Amino acid sequence: MSQPSGTKAVVAALAANISIALMKLIAFVLTRASSMLAEAIHSFADCTNQILLLLGTRSAKKKATDLHPFGFGRERYLSAFLVSMILFSMGGLFALYEAYRKIGEVRSGQPNELLHSTWWWVPLVVLAGATVAESLSLRTAVKESRPAKGSASWWRFIRRVKSPELPVILLEDVAALLGLIFAFIGVGMTLLTGWAGWDVIGTAAIGILLITVAIFLATETHSLLIGESASDEDIALITQALTSTEGIQRLIHMKTIHLSPDEVLVAAKIEITPGKTTDDVARIINEAEAAVRSASSVVGLMYLEPDLYRDPNTETELAKKKP
């Protein structure tokens, strides 16, 4: 199954976050609400992330070279991993630092600028507008993900899809909406109760949320960056294509690895029906490769090695009998 690039979802998220980040920054300048600063940094981090994803998609299309004979497909995985690091450091850690700094002001009894600002209503308007924009961005990501998701749950889709862009955008958009809720609670409760500690709590909640999402994304993209096998569905299709090819008696052993979200390398040992000539073996291998590529569109490079099947149980028994 070919993997979606998610470019449309990335562009939609970038367009939304640029305007949202500027609005949040203006709201912070007018009111000095720490929740709004944390959200502004969050949105600017998201903008950086989406630019990285687009650059990674572009770099992945470069042709293979002598130094990189398998191409540059994993650039997309590297970009996604860098996104998680930026979300962790630029977004999450900054929000926690801002909460720590702000709580010192609350404890010392310094007057809260949000409570005395004539622009107190601006953050609420900005948060409402940002919620609409992020919801539209999430809708685009969900719509683009559905064909690849199929009947699987969203959790399984995020864990198993080999294309890194869509899970990153989906989780970023969900985190953004939750962050807006935390910011709304922080600002709203501060205005209602007059206690600036609510703003601190909202900021800290945003930081914890972003760090949690960043760690999850880093774990998933790290696995892709190292190299994951083809999906269970593609492995089943490849196996069926090989074993049903005339002249192949048995699939002895097979390994697969994703060179990119859209390309899988297949290496397999096969047992050829006895009595075949060298020309027959070459023809059978060519037919098997054609059958596999017809069955699974993600298969790129493929190496088939003719071999003899040896029963591991029999070999173990023979080894025991040797003096």
For each residue, the residues with C-beta under 8 A, 3 or more apart:
1: 148 231 233 234 296 297 298
2: 262 297 298
3: 148 161 162 163 261 262 298
4: 144 145 147 148 163 166
5: 57 163 165 261
6: 9 10 53 141 144 145 163 165 166 169
7: 10 11 54 57 165
8: 11 12 140 144
9: 6 12 13 137 140 141 144 145 165 166 169
10: 6 7 13 14 50 53 54 57 165 169
11: 7 8 14 15 50 54
12: 8 9 15 16 136 137 140 141
13: 9 10 16 17 46 50 137 140 141 169 172 173
14: 10 11 17 18 47 50 51 54
15: 11 12 18 19
16: 12 13 19 20 133 134 136 137
17: 13 14 20 21 43 44 46 47 50 137 176
18: 14 15 21 22 47
19: 15 16 22 23 133
20: 16 17 23 24 43 129 130 133 134
21: 17 18 24 25 40 43 44 46 47
22: 18 19 25 26
23: 19 20 26 27 126 129 130
24: 20 21 27 28 36 37 39 40 43 126 130
25: 21 22 28 29 36 37 40
26: 22 23 29 30 122 126
27: 23 24 30 31 33 36 40 119 122 123 126
28: 24 25 31 32 33 36 37 40
29: 25 26 32
30: 26 27 117 119 122
31: 27 28 36 113 114 117 119 120 122 123
32: 28 29 112 113 114 117
33: 27 28 36 37 113 114 123 186 187 190 199
34: 37 38 98 99 101 102 186 199 200 202 203
35: 38 39 123 182 183 186 187 199 202 203 206
36: 24 25 27 28 31 33 39 40 123 126 183 187
37: 24 25 28 33 34 40 41 98 203
38: 34 35 41 42 94 95 98 99 179 183 202 203 206 207
39: 24 35 36 42 43 127 130 179 180 183 206
40: 21 24 25 27 28 36 37 43 44
41: 37 38 44 45 90 91 94 95
42: 38 39 45 46 91 95 176 179 206 210
43: 17 20 21 24 39 40 46 47 130 176
44: 17 21 40 41 47 48 90
45: 41 42 48 49 86 87 90 91 210
46: 13 17 21 42 43 49 50 87 91 172 176
47: 14 17 18 21 43 44 50 51
48: 44 45 51 52 86 90
49: 45 46 52 53 83 86 87 168 172
50: 10 11 13 14 17 46 47 53 54 169
51: 14 47 48 54 55
52: 48 49 55 56 79 82 83 86
53: 6 10 49 50 56 57 76 79 80 83 164 165 168 169
54: 7 10 11 14 50 51 57 58
55: 51 52 58 59 79
56: 52 53 59 60 75 76 77 78 79 80
57: 5 7 10 53 54 60 61 75 76 79 165
58: 54 55 61
59: 55 56 62 72 75 79
60: 56 57 71 72 73 74 75 76 260
61: 57 58 72
62: 59 71 72 75
63: 71
64: 68 69 70 71 72
65: 68 69
66: 69
67:
68: 64 65 71 72
69: 64 65 66
70: 64 73 259 265 301
71: 60 62 63 64 68 259 260 263
72: 59 60 61 62 64 68 75
73: 60 70 76 258 259 260 261 262 263
74: 60 77 78 225 259 260
75: 56 57 59 60 62 72 78 79
76: 53 56 57 60 73 79 80 163 164 165 260 261
77: 56 74 80 81 164 221 224 225
78: 56 74 75 81 82 225
79: 52 53 55 56 57 59 75 76 82 83 164
80: 53 56 76 77 83 84 164 165 168 217 221 224
81: 77 78 84 85 218 221 222 225
82: 52 78 79 85 86
83: 49 52 53 79 80 86 87 168 217 221
84: 80 81 87 88 168 214 215 217 218 221
85: 81 82 88 89 214 218
86: 45 48 49 52 82 83 89 90 91
87: 45 46 49 83 84 90 91 92 172 210 213 214 217
88: 84 85 91 92 93 210 211 214 215 218
89: 85 86 92 93 94
90: 41 44 45 48 86 87 93 94
91: 41 42 45 46 86 87 88 94 95 207 210 214
92: 87 88 89 95 96 207 208 209 210 211 214
93: 88 89 90 96 97 207 211
94: 38 41 89 90 91 97 98 207
95: 38 41 42 91 92 98 99 203 204 206 207 210
96: 92 93 99 100 204 207 208 211
97: 93 94 100 101
98: 34 37 38 94 95 101 102 203 207
99: 34 38 95 96 102 103 200 201 203 204 207
100: 96 97 103 104
101: 34 97 98 104 105
102: 34 98 99 105 106 196 199 200 203
103: 99 100 106 107 197 200
104: 100 101 107 108
105: 101 102 108 110 112 196
106: 102 103 109 110 112 196 197 200
107: 103 104
108: 104 105
109: 106
110: 105 106
111: 115 116
112: 32 105 106 115 116 190 196 199
113: 31 32 33 116 117
114: 31 32 33 117 120 123 187 190 191 196 199
115: 111 112 120 190 191 194 196
116: 111 112 113
117: 30 31 32 113 114 120
118:
119: 27 30 31 122
120: 31 114 115 117 123 191
121: 124 125
122: 26 27 30 31 119 125 126
123: 27 31 33 35 36 114 120 126 127 183 187
124: 121 127 128 184 187 188
125: 121 122 128 129
126: 23 24 26 27 36 122 123 129 130
127: 39 123 124 130 131 180 183 184 187
128: 124 125 131 132
129: 20 23 125 126 132 133
130: 20 23 24 39 43 126 127 133 134 176 180
131: 127 128 134 135 177 180
132: 128 129 135 136
133: 16 19 20 129 130 136 137
134: 16 20 130 131 137 138 173 176 177 180
135: 131 132 138 139 177
136: 12 16 132 133 139 140
137: 9 12 13 16 17 133 134 140 141 169 173 176
138: 134 135 141 142 170 173 174 177
139: 135 136 142 143
140: 8 9 12 13 136 137 143 144
141: 6 9 12 13 137 138 144 145 166 169 170 173
142: 138 139 145 146 170
143: 139 140 146
144: 4 6 8 9 140 141 147 166
145: 4 6 9 141 142 148 149 157 161 166 170
146: 142 143 149
147: 4 144 150
148: 1 3 4 145 157 161 163 166
149: 145 146 152 154 157 161
150: 147
151:
152: 149 156 157 160
153: 156 157
154: 149 157 158 170
155: 158 159
156: 152 153 159 160
157: 145 148 149 152 153 154 160 161 167
158: 154 155 161 167 170 171 220
159: 155 156 220
160: 152 156 157 231
161: 3 145 148 149 157 158 166 167
162: 3 224 228 231 258 261
163: 3 4 5 6 76 148 166 167 261 262
164: 53 76 77 79 80 167 168 220 221 224 261
165: 5 6 7 9 10 53 57 76 80 168 169
166: 4 6 9 141 144 145 148 161 163 169 170
167: 157 158 161 163 164 170 171 217 220
168: 49 53 80 83 84 164 165 171 172 217 221
169: 6 9 10 13 50 53 137 141 165 166 172 173
170: 138 141 142 145 154 158 166 167 173 174
171: 158 167 168 174 175 213 216 217
172: 13 46 49 87 168 169 175 176 213
173: 13 134 137 138 141 169 170 176 177
174: 138 170 171 177 178
175: 171 172 178 179 209 210 213
176: 17 42 43 46 130 134 137 172 173 179 180
177: 131 134 135 138 173 174 180 181
178: 174 175 181 182 209
179: 38 39 42 175 176 182 183 206 209 210
180: 39 127 130 131 134 176 177 183 184
181: 177 178 184 185
182: 35 178 179 185 186 202 205 206 209
183: 35 36 38 39 123 127 179 180 186 187 202 203 206
184: 124 127 180 181 187 188 202
185: 181 182 188 189 198 201 202
186: 33 34 35 182 183 189 190 198 199 200 201 202 203 205
187: 33 35 36 114 123 124 127 183 184 190 191 198 199 202
188: 124 184 185 191 192 198
189: 185 186 192 193 195 198 202
190: 33 112 114 115 186 187 193 194 195 196 197 198 199
191: 114 115 120 187 188 194
192: 188 189
193: 189 190 198
194: 115 190 191
195: 189 190 198
196: 102 105 106 112 114 115 190 199 200
197: 103 106 190 200 201
198: 185 186 187 188 189 190 193 195 201 202
199: 33 34 35 102 112 114 186 187 190 196 202 203
200: 34 99 102 103 106 186 196 197 203 204
201: 99 185 186 197 198 204 205
202: 34 35 38 182 183 184 185 186 187 189 198 199 205 206
203: 34 35 37 38 95 98 99 102 183 186 199 200 206 207
204: 95 96 99 200 201 207 208
205: 182 186 201 202 208 209
206: 35 38 39 42 95 179 182 183 202 203 209 210
207: 38 91 92 93 94 95 96 98 99 203 204 210 211
208: 92 96 204 205 211 212
209: 92 175 178 179 182 205 206 212 213
210: 42 45 87 88 91 92 95 175 179 206 207 213 214
211: 88 92 93 96 207 208 214 215
212: 208 209 215 216
213: 87 171 172 175 209 210 216 217
214: 84 85 87 88 91 92 210 211 217 218
215: 84 88 211 212 218 219
216: 171 212 213 219 220
217: 80 83 84 87 167 168 171 213 214 220 221
218: 81 84 85 88 214 215 221 222
219: 215 216 222 223
220: 158 159 164 167 216 217 223 224
221: 77 80 81 83 84 164 168 217 218 224 225
222: 81 218 219 225 226
223: 219 220 226 228
224: 77 80 162 164 220 221 227 228 258
225: 74 77 78 81 221 222
226: 222 223
227: 224 257 258
228: 162 223 224 257 258
229: 235 255 256 257 258
230: 234 235 238 256 257 258 264 266 296 298
231: 1 160 162 234 235
232: 235 236
233: 1 236 237
234: 1 230 231 237 238 256 264 296 298 299
235: 229 230 231 232 238 239 254 256
236: 232 233 239 240
237: 233 234 240 241 292 295 296
238: 230 234 235 241 242 254 256 266 292 295 296 299
239: 235 236 242 243 251 254
240: 236 237 243 244 295
241: 237 238 244 245 288 291 292 294 295 296
242: 238 239 245 248 251 254 268 270 288 291 292
243: 239 240 248 250 251
244: 240 241 291
245: 241 242 248 284 287 288 291
246: 284 287
247: 272 273 276 280 283 284 287
248: 242 243 245 251 270 271 272 273 284 288
249: 271 272 273 274 309
250: 243 270 271 309
251: 239 242 243 248 254 268 269 270 271
252: 268 269 270 271 307 309
253: 268 269
254: 235 238 239 242 251 266 267 268 269
255: 229 266 267 268
256: 229 230 234 235 238 264 265 266 267
257: 227 228 229 230 264 265
258: 73 162 224 227 228 229 230 261 263 264 265 298
259: 70 71 73 74 263 264 265 300 301
260: 60 71 73 74 76 263
261: 3 5 73 76 162 163 164 258
262: 2 3 73 163 298
263: 71 73 258 259 260 298 299 300 301
264: 230 234 256 257 258 259 296 298 299 300
265: 70 256 257 258 259 300 301 302 303
266: 230 238 254 255 256 292 299 301 302 303
267: 254 255 256 302 303 305
268: 242 251 252 253 254 255 303 304 305
269: 251 252 253 254 304 305 306 307
270: 242 248 250 251 252 285 288 304 305 306 307
271: 248 249 250 251 252 306 307 308 309
272: 247 248 249 276 280 281 284 306
273: 247 248 249 276
274: 249
275:
276: 247 272 273 280 281 284
277: 280 281
278: 281 282
279: 282 283
280: 247 272 276 277 283 284
281: 272 276 277 278 284 285 306
282: 278 279 285 286
283: 247 279 280 286 287
284: 245 246 247 248 272 276 280 281 287 288
285: 270 281 282 288 289 304 306
286: 282 283 289 290
287: 245 246 247 283 284 290 291
288: 241 242 245 248 270 284 285 291 292 304
289: 285 286 292 293 302 304
290: 286 287 293 294
291: 241 242 244 245 287 288 294 295
292: 237 238 241 242 266 288 289 295 296 299 302
293: 289 290 296 297 299 302
294: 241 290 291
295: 237 238 240 241 291 292
296: 1 230 234 237 238 241 264 292 293 299
297: 1 2 293
298: 1 2 3 230 234 258 262 263 264
299: 234 238 263 264 266 292 293 296 302
300: 259 263 264 265
301: 70 259 263 265 266
302: 265 266 267 289 292 293 299
303: 265 266 267 268
304: 268 269 270 285 288 289
305: 267 268 269 270
306: 269 270 271 272 281 285
307: 252 269 270 271
308: 271
309: 249 250 252 271
310: 314 315
311: 314 315
312: 315 316
313: 316 317
314: 310 311 317 318
315: 310 311 312 318 319
316: 312 313 319 320
317: 313 314 320 321
318: 314 315 321 322
319: 315 316 322
320: 316 317
321: 317 318
322: 318 319
323:
